[in-house]
Amino acid sequence: MPKEEFNPELAQQLAVANRILVAQSVLDTFGHVSVRDSLHKDRFLLARNMAPGAVRAEDIIAYDLDSKPIDAGGRSSYLERFIHGEIYRTHPEVNAVVHSHSASIIPFGTTDVPLKPIYHMASFLGAGAPIFEIREAGGDATDLLISNNALGKALAAKLGNAPVMLLRGHGDVAVGTSLRQAIFRAVFAEVNAKIAAQALLIGRGHANFLNEGESMAAAKTIDSQVARALELWESEALASMS
Ligand SMILES: [Zn+2]
């Protein structure tokens, strides 16, 4: 048995989060989701190196903010765990992080078309979605992965207060003050990217996005409705695990 200590309910919630994000087409066989440990604020929980769709509570490992496992018990770790450790270190208000390669978002990190809210469900994007350019932090010949603390630190700094950040040629990061909020943002950032691309296509490069005032007002309203989606998704995920 590993020596690590964390709330077993939180580990179960994280396993469920993995299943939800696969069901909602945010994670595939890659990508990961973490949550800040409720017992030790300088630790976070993350699944062992495995496909998210198969994660169970017993697959969860605790890490310190250097992204070193407390006691992996022989289990292997995700190559990009440094994304999580450095975001938790830099942003004390963040309690959950989703890193995905969700497909619809990729074009917005690789062109000069910014990812903006096309509809109210993704109004949180009105706060802006910066793009992390790994060439600035890691030079011209990286494998694109955030595979050490220096790259994680640069990524966390670029995130600032944004809820979502795009990683050029790679994917994105969505954060939240809660696991539910981070999941909601990751899911609707992906849906928004899909709709925005369609709108820009039929509008020949022009679409009427939410303005700043609409984004702020809608984000406040929609954030109060997060539980409605999550309660259903959680029950569906739990059913898939039994
Ligand atoms: Zn990645």
Residues whose N, C-alpha, C, O or C-beta is under 5 A from the ligand:
A	BS01	ZN	E80
